[in-house]
Amino acid sequence: MLFERPEAGRRAVLLHIEMQGRENPERGEFAELAYSAQITVVDTLTVRRDVPHPKWFVGSGKVDELSQALRVAGADLVLINHDLSPGQQRNLEQALDSRLITRTELILTIFADRARSHEGQLQVELAQLKHAQTRLVRGWTHLDRQKGGIGLRGAGEKQIELDQRLLGERVKATERRLLDVQRRREQNRRQKKRQGVPTVSFVGYTNAGKSSLFNALTNAAVYAEDLLFATLDPTSRRVTVPGTGEIVLTDTVGFVSALPPTLVEAFKATLEEVVRSDLLLHIVDAADPHWRHRIGQVEEVLKEIGAQEVRSLLVMNKADLLSKDEQAQFKDALLVSATEGTGMTELLGQIATALGVHAPHCVKVPVGDGETRAWLYRSGAVLDETLLTDGSVKLTVQADDRLLGQIRQRHNIELEVRAGSHVGT
């Protein structure tokens, strides 16, 4: 522990700050973050400011109001929907005699609780360490004291300098370990590319139903719950798409407004899965009244990580929560329901089209070549089959460039565009 802070329980007063002339994090979203962290919000206060108060960020009147709200509600924790300077956080905690958790710290707490894989835990640890480094500047008064100790410090080194050095060493060690994991991930990625297997990644605002949709398409059992950041560790599964054959679907961490930069940086390796994808499925909660705004926020994050040029499909999820009239507003969009399993066939068809599936072709399979016939059926490309008089089989298939190339390479296979069809994507 770098500094002494009040103990915190699970009952909290939420302080929502709206800075004039700025885009502020949403109050409702912050309450959902608290719920995801299993914290009970017993009261909510809102304050509007033009500029932060230099000592507490908020004014003395709001400090008194917060203190009273904590006493009345029997709470011992303040969640503040903003980031404070180390000095402001220390002063406010001292004035309230209660633990204060900022927006960034709350998100870091949730990530630390949810990370299950070795890579995910390393990424969260790195984000926490880098955040801690920012709290050592003019933050905690005890760090100004000199501290002795053989082998711990250089001559005249202050406690704050020692802590900075130790933190820096831990950051470098964690980065080295994470780099090893990233190299293995890159090797796996290159292997998939050599095999010619397209990668399709799920992206979207947190709690849009990405994991539920992933499970519906792959028959997987990825953890899915009505919580923000229910999924942190990316999960990949192979699934057969008609006309394309096997593809790799990857479920990724959800985005949120004002995602802390330390998390974006720490999860860079995971987010590279998005950047290197052949196609993105942008999953949107159609029942969210702010869905248009959510789309914009996700697009901003995609731009930030360099994925804005990757092809994407917009998928409106949770159709089961909409009335017929509400569904009508999405008539030009792909509307699905992961819960009820509706729209899955249409979604797979859209994926195939986006990956470049061409107009139907005819394939003549020679007599006795049951292996090729079975292989084509496994690819999901076969639309129709006709038995010819010479005993051979004529299959009508719909495939992308990769699968068409594989068909052409097989011995004695004839391939022609079906009459009345035109090649195109």
Order of alpha helices (4+ residues) and beta strands (2+ residues): beta-alpha-beta-alpha-beta-alpha-beta-alpha-alpha-alpha-beta-alpha-beta-beta-alpha-alpha-beta-alpha-beta-alpha-beta-alpha-beta-alpha-beta-beta-alpha-beta
